[in-house]
Amino acid sequence: MKIVVTVKLVPDPNAEKHIDPATKRLVRTGVETVLNPYDEYALEAALQLKERAGGDTTVTVFAMSPESLKEILRKALAMGADEAVLLSDAGLEGSDVWATSYAMAHALKKIGFDLLVVGGLTDDGSTGAVPGALAEQLGLPCITNARKADIADGKLHVERETDTGYQTVTAPLPALLTTALTFGEPRYASLKGIMGAKKKTISTLTLADLALDAPVGESGSKTELVAFAPPPVRGKGRIETPEDGAAGAKLIFDFLKEKKLV
Ligand SMILES: Cc1cc2nc3c(=O)[nH]c(=O)nc-3n(C[C@H](O)[C@H](O)[C@H](O)COP(=O)(O)OP(=O)(O)OC[C@H]3O[C@@H](n4cnc5c(N)ncnc54)[C@H](O)[C@@H]3O)c2cc1C
C-alpha cells in the first residue's frame, strides 16, 4: 500500500512575519522555513498506519514549494518517510488555493497513492481549504479531523473528532484523510533516522511533467487579494484587585455573565 502525506513548507511559526505591501504576499525570505507543524501530525498518522500494516507499505511525502527549500523535506525522511517528491516551478508563483490544489492534485495523481493524508491547516495561509479542494479534484472521499485510523478489509476505518464526541466512519480506498492534533504527538527523528535520511530520494516534478489543461500561477488564480490590514491593537484590559479568592471568582463569573459566556 502506498500512503502519500502532503507537507507544506512554511515560515517558522515563532518568527515575526511581514506582508509585502507591493505583492500583498507573505515575505518568505530571511525567515527560517520548517515543516508545517500540523503536517507533522499527518506524517505521524501515516507512519503509524505503515507500522501497523507492515508488508510493503510505503510513506511518500509531497510538497509544492520552491526548489531551494527541498532539503527541509529531509526532516520528514528522518522521521521515517521512505521518499519525498517536490513539485516546483516558477509558473506556480502567485497560485491561490484553487490553482495550488489543482496543480497538487495533478502531481498526486502522477505519484499515485492508496491513501492521501493531509494536514488540517497550515500555519501561514491557514485557510483549511486545500484538503476539501484536493478531494474534489481527485474525486476522493474526504474524511477530516481523524483522531484514530486503521486500514482493514481494504477499507479505511476512522474515528473523527467532533465538538461533542466522535464519529466512526468507513471509506473505500483510495481516500483522503486529515488528522486532528489528538492523533498522536509527532515522533522525534532518531540518530539512525537522520543518518538514513541522507540516502533517501527527493525527486522533483515541474509543470512540464503534469498535463494541466488549465493555467496555474497568477493567471490561473480565481481570487484576488484586494486589501489587507493588521488586526487592531488590543487595549490594556481591566485590572481588578479583589480582596480574596472568593471575591476574585465572583468578579470573573460576573464578567463572563455580562459577556453572555456563561
Ligand atoms: C492571490 C493569491 C496569490 C498567492 N500567491 C502565493 C505565492 O506566490 N506563493 C505562495 O507560497 N503562496 C501563495 N498564495 C497562498 C497559497 O495559495 C496558499 O498557501 C495555498 O493555497 C495553501 O493554502 P493554505 O496555506 O491555506 O493551506 P490549508 O488549506 O490551510 O492547508 C491544509 C493542508 O493542505 C496541505 N498543503 C497546503 N498547501 C500545500 C503545499 N504547498 N504543499 C504541500 N501540502 C500543502 C498541507 O497538508 C496542509 O496542512 C497565494 C494566495 C492567493 C489568494
The ligand as an SDF file (V2000), in Angstrom:
LIG
                    3D

 53 58  0  0  0  0  0  0  0  0999 V2000
   -3.9930   35.5990   -4.9330 C   0  0  0  0  0  0  0  0  0  0  0  0
   -3.1080   34.6740   -4.1550 C   0  0  0  0  0  0  0  0  0  0  0  0
   -1.7550   34.5180   -4.5250 C   0  0  0  0  0  0  0  0  0  0  0  0
   -0.9160   33.6680   -3.8110 C   0  0  0  0  0  0  0  0  0  0  0  0
    0.4060   33.5430   -4.1720 N   0  0  0  0  0  0  0  0  0  0  0  0
    1.2380   32.7160   -3.4780 C   0  0  0  0  0  0  0  0  0  0  0  0
    2.6050   32.5740   -3.8240 C   0  0  0  0  0  0  0  0  0  0  0  0
    3.1090   33.1830   -4.7770 O   0  0  0  0  0  0  0  0  0  0  0  0
    3.3950   31.7320   -3.0820 N   0  0  0  0  0  0  0  0  0  0  0  0
    2.8740   31.0300   -2.0170 C   0  0  0  0  0  0  0  0  0  0  0  0
    3.6240   30.2700   -1.3720 O   0  0  0  0  0  0  0  0  0  0  0  0
    1.5720   31.1420   -1.6800 N   0  0  0  0  0  0  0  0  0  0  0  0
    0.7450   31.9670   -2.3760 C   0  0  0  0  0  0  0  0  0  0  0  0
   -0.5590   32.1000   -2.0070 N   0  0  0  0  0  0  0  0  0  0  0  0
   -1.0420   31.2840   -0.8990 C   0  0  0  0  0  0  0  0  0  0  0  0
   -1.3760   29.8940   -1.4230 C   0  0  0  0  0  0  0  0  0  0  0  0
   -2.4660   29.9300   -2.2920 O   0  0  0  0  0  0  0  0  0  0  0  0
   -1.7110   29.0250   -0.2180 C   0  0  0  0  0  0  0  0  0  0  0  0
   -0.5780   28.9990    0.5970 O   0  0  0  0  0  0  0  0  0  0  0  0
   -2.0440   27.6030   -0.6320 C   0  0  0  0  0  0  0  0  0  0  0  0
   -3.1990   27.5720   -1.4010 O   0  0  0  0  0  0  0  0  0  0  0  0
   -2.2660   26.7200    0.5590 C   0  0  0  0  0  0  0  0  0  0  0  0
   -3.2810   27.2690    1.3130 O   0  0  0  0  0  0  0  0  0  0  0  0
   -3.2310   27.2060    2.8790 P   0  0  0  0  0  0  0  0  0  0  0  0
   -1.8650   27.5360    3.3430 O   0  0  0  0  0  0  0  0  0  0  0  0
   -4.3650   27.9940    3.4080 O   0  0  0  0  0  0  0  0  0  0  0  0
   -3.4640   25.6370    3.1310 O   0  0  0  0  0  0  0  0  0  0  0  0
   -4.5280   24.8790    4.0690 P   0  0  0  0  0  0  0  0  0  0  0  0
   -5.7770   24.5890    3.3360 O   0  0  0  0  0  0  0  0  0  0  0  0
   -4.6300   25.5400    5.4060 O   0  0  0  0  0  0  0  0  0  0  0  0
   -3.6660   23.5280    4.2110 O   0  0  0  0  0  0  0  0  0  0  0  0
   -4.1980   22.2790    4.6190 C   0  0  0  0  0  0  0  0  0  0  0  0
   -3.2090   21.2010    4.2800 C   0  0  0  0  0  0  0  0  0  0  0  0
   -3.0090   21.1190    2.8710 O   0  0  0  0  0  0  0  0  0  0  0  0
   -1.6700   20.7200    2.5900 C   0  0  0  0  0  0  0  0  0  0  0  0
   -0.9940   21.7580    1.7870 N   0  0  0  0  0  0  0  0  0  0  0  0
   -1.3980   23.0360    1.5700 C   0  0  0  0  0  0  0  0  0  0  0  0
   -0.5140   23.6670    0.7660 N   0  0  0  0  0  0  0  0  0  0  0  0
    0.4580   22.7620    0.4730 C   0  0  0  0  0  0  0  0  0  0  0  0
    1.6640   22.7990   -0.3030 C   0  0  0  0  0  0  0  0  0  0  0  0
    2.0480   23.8950   -0.9650 N   0  0  0  0  0  0  0  0  0  0  0  0
    2.4220   21.6720   -0.3550 N   0  0  0  0  0  0  0  0  0  0  0  0
    2.0540   20.5430    0.2850 C   0  0  0  0  0  0  0  0  0  0  0  0
    0.9360   20.4410    1.0450 N   0  0  0  0  0  0  0  0  0  0  0  0
    0.1650   21.5380    1.1270 C   0  0  0  0  0  0  0  0  0  0  0  0
   -0.9600   20.5450    3.9270 C   0  0  0  0  0  0  0  0  0  0  0  0
   -1.0090   19.1890    4.3100 O   0  0  0  0  0  0  0  0  0  0  0  0
   -1.8150   21.4060    4.8470 C   0  0  0  0  0  0  0  0  0  0  0  0
   -1.7570   21.0180    6.2010 O   0  0  0  0  0  0  0  0  0  0  0  0
   -1.4250   32.9530   -2.6890 C   0  0  0  0  0  0  0  0  0  0  0  0
   -2.7680   33.0950   -2.3190 C   0  0  0  0  0  0  0  0  0  0  0  0
   -3.5930   33.9610   -3.0360 C   0  0  0  0  0  0  0  0  0  0  0  0
   -5.0280   34.1070   -2.5900 C   0  0  0  0  0  0  0  0  0  0  0  0
  1  2  1  0
  2  3  1  0
  2 52  2  0
  3  4  2  0
  4  5  1  0
  4 50  1  0
  5  6  2  0
  6  7  1  0
  6 13  1  0
  7  8  2  0
  7  9  1  0
  9 10  1  0
 10 11  2  0
 10 12  1  0
 12 13  2  0
 13 14  1  0
 14 15  1  0
 14 50  1  0
 15 16  1  0
 16 17  1  0
 16 18  1  0
 18 19  1  0
 18 20  1  0
 20 21  1  0
 20 22  1  0
 22 23  1  0
 23 24  1  0
 24 25  2  0
 24 26  1  0
 24 27  1  0
 27 28  1  0
 28 29  2  0
 28 30  1  0
 28 31  1  0
 31 32  1  0
 32 33  1  0
 33 34  1  0
 33 48  1  0
 34 35  1  0
 35 36  1  0
 35 46  1  0
 36 37  1  0
 36 45  1  0
 37 38  2  0
 38 39  1  0
 39 40  1  0
 39 45  2  0
 40 41  1  0
 40 42  2  0
 42 43  1  0
 43 44  2  0
 44 45  1  0
 46 47  1  0
 46 48  1  0
 48 49  1  0
 50 51  2  0
 51 52  1  0
 52 53  1  0
M  END
$$$$
